[in-house]
Amino acid sequence: MHADSAAVDRFSGFSLGCVFGVMNAPGAGFPETTYENALAHELGKPGLPVMQ
């Protein structure tokens, strides 16, 4: 089975955008769970299943 490279590229771009957005928005110094919850929320917005 081969992955659809265009879909992989879209998902990679979306997920990295979420990661950098979550990392930059509140700034540094929060507990790791704060960033984890924010990333789960951002990834879940378009309906992606997220398990923490």
C-alpha positions in Angstrom: 0.0 0.0 0.0 1.3 3.4 -0.9 0.5 6.6 0.8 -1.1 9.5 -1.1 1.9 11.9 -1.0 -0.3 14.9 -1.5 -2.5 14.0 1.4 0.6 13.3 3.6 2.0 16.7 2.6 -1.3 18.4 3.5 -1.5 16.6 6.9 2.1 17.4 7.6 1.7 21.1 6.9 -1.5 21.2 8.9 -0.1 19.4 11.9 3.2 21.4 12.0 1.1 24.6 11.7 -0.8 23.5 14.8 2.3 22.6 16.7 4.0 26.0 16.0 0.8 27.9 16.7 0.4 26.2 20.0 4.0 26.6 20.9 4.0 30.4 20.0 0.6 31.5 21.3 1.0 31.2 25.1 4.7 31.6 25.2 7.1 29.6 27.3 6.9 28.5 30.9 3.6 26.6 31.1 3.4 22.9 32.1 3.7 20.4 29.3 0.0 19.4 29.8 -1.0 22.9 28.8 0.6 22.6 25.4 -0.6 19.0 25.0 -4.2 20.0 25.7 -4.0 23.0 23.3 -2.5 20.8 20.5 -5.2 18.2 21.0 -7.8 20.9 20.8 -6.3 22.4 17.6 -5.9 19.0 15.9 -9.5 18.0 16.9 -11.1 21.2 15.5 -11.4 19.8 11.9 -12.5 16.4 13.3 -9.2 14.5 13.6 -9.5 11.9 16.2 -7.0 12.7 19.0 -6.0 10.4 21.9 -3.9 11.7 24.7 
